[in-house]
C-alpha cells in the first residue's frame, strides 16, 4: 500500500468537512490549528502536521480556491497566511 501524503490527508479532511454533519460534529467556528490537527486524527484517523495544514491552505489561497467554511479564513489568519 502506498502511503498517502500528509497534504493529501489535509485535502481529504477538508472534503469530509464539506458535509455539514461532519462539520457540526467537529464543532469548528474559529479553531486553533492544533485543534484541527487533533480532530482529524481523533475523528477520522488522518495524520498531518500544522505545517501540512498551513501548506494546503496556502495552496488553496494561491490557486484562488475557496477555503473551508466557516473556519478556513480564521484559521488562515492564525497561521499567518492572510491579514485581518
Beta strands, then each sheet from edge to edge (+ up, - down):
end
